[in-house]
Structures are given as structure tokens and as C-alpha cells.
Amino acid sequence: MPLVRFISPSDPRWLATLAAVERELSVDALVFRYRNESGFDGIEGGEGSFTACSFWFIEALARSNQVEKARVLFEKMLGYANHVGLYAEELGESGHHLGNFPQALPHLALISAATYLDRELSRQKPEPWR
């Protein structure tokens, strides 16, 4: 929601939502769209994490002044890319690619998260001439 300026990234309601996403939908750097309980969505079997959600979560953390946590998760997510840096729509809990491949949406989310995270990390570095 902060990415589209629906709510401030520092609003207590958003911070509570972000904490709930981390608690209920995250496994390390992997973020699920929802928890697939048997028959919940009418599809049998498990669902992988949604790669775009992982990068959106990272950007939301950075925008919420949790830059160091965002940086660590971003670096972990980079490790899930294949040998040429591409991502599938979903990632299994062991990091294997699931669903459509390659998928544009995770790459757009990666670029957005990387751009914002870089801006925040660059701002934190002291000026070399001071």
C-alpha cells in the first residue's frame, strides 16, 4: 500500500500489517500470497512463495525505515535467481523455481526494490570529503 501512496510507510496501521505479513506469510526472505490450506483455493497441493511479493515486502521494509533488514533479505533473494539472473513466478521453500518462467512481474518488483534500497543505503553513507 505505501508503494502506491495509499498509506504512509510509517503509519502504525501499516507497520502492524507489515509485521503480520512477516509473521504469517514469510519464511525467511520468501513471502507467500496466502497460506494454502487444503482446499482453501480449490486447488490441491501446495503453493510456492510469490516472488514479486518477496521484493515488494523488501521495498516496504526499506520504506518503513527497516533498511538493514531489507538489505539482508534482498541479498538472500538475489541468491534465488537462476544462473542468468532470472526468476520464476513462484519459489518453493527450498528455492526451486515454480510456475511461469521467466516471469516479468518479479523482475519489475526487483528493480523497484533495488532502486529504493540503493537510494536509502547511499543516503546513509557519509560523504567521502567530510
N, C-alpha and C positions, 0 to 999 in steps of 0.2 A: 504493500500500500504506500509506503514512503517513496517508492520508485516512481509512482505516478502522482505524487504530491497529494494523496488523499488524506494523509495524516503525517504529522511531524515524526521523524525518526527518533525523537527523544520524548515523545508523548508517553506517559506511564501506561496507557492502554496498549500502545503498540509494543512497548518493552515487555509487557506481560504476554502479549501474543507471540512475540519473538521467543521468549522463554518457553512457552508452551510448544512451539514448533520444535525447538531444540530437545525438549523433554519427551515429547510424544511421537515425533516424526523423524528424528535424526538418529543415525548410527554413525558416530564419528563425523566424517565430512559428508556422508551420503544422506540426502533428505528425500523422504517419500512424499508423494502427493497425498496419500491417505494410507492408513493401515488396512491392508486387505485381510479382513476376517472372512472365514469360509462362507461363500455365497453372498457376501455384502454387495458386491458389484455385479453379480450374476455370472461371473467368470471364475471357473475353477482354477486352482493353482495360485501361486504367489505372484506378487508384483515386485519388480525391481524399483530401486530409487529412481526418481525422475531427475536426470542430470541438470536440467535447467533450474529446477528448484534448489539444487545444491549451490549453484552460482548466485541465484537470487538471494538465498539465505546469507551467503558470504557478503554480498554487497549491502544487504540490510544490516548486518553486524557492523560493517565499516561505517555506514551512515549513522549508526547508533553509538558511535564512539567506542566500539569494541574492535579497534583496528588490529591489535596484535592477534586476537583470536581469529579474526577474518583472514589475516595473512597466513597463519598456520593452516587453516582449513583450505585456503586457496592453493597453497603449495601441495597439500595432500591430494586435492582434486587434480592437479596437473599430472600427478602420478598415475591417474586412471586413464589417461589418453592412450591411444594405441601408438604404434611405432612411428607414425607420421603426424601425431598430434590431433587425431580426430576422436570424436565422442559419439557414442550411440545415444538413442533416446533415453534408455534406462541403463542402470548399472546394478548388477546383482551384489549381494552383500560381500562376496569375495572379490568384487571388482570386475567380473566378466561383463562384457557388453551384451545388452538385450535390446530387443525392439528394432526400430528403424535405424539404419546405419548407412552412411553418416547422417546425422540429423542437424539441421541448421540452428534450431532454437537453442540448444546448449551452447553453441559457439557464439551466438549473439549475447547470451547471458554471461558467458566467459569474458567477452570483450568489454561489456558494460562493467562487470565486477572488477576486472583488471584496471580499467581506466580510472574508476573511482578510488580503488585501493592505492594505485600508484600516486594519485593526487594527494591522498591523505598521508601516505608514507613519505613522500617528498616534502610535504609541509612540515613534518616532524624533524627532519634533519637540520642541524644547524648550518647556517651559511658558512662556506669554507673560508671566507675572508674575515670573519668576525672572531 
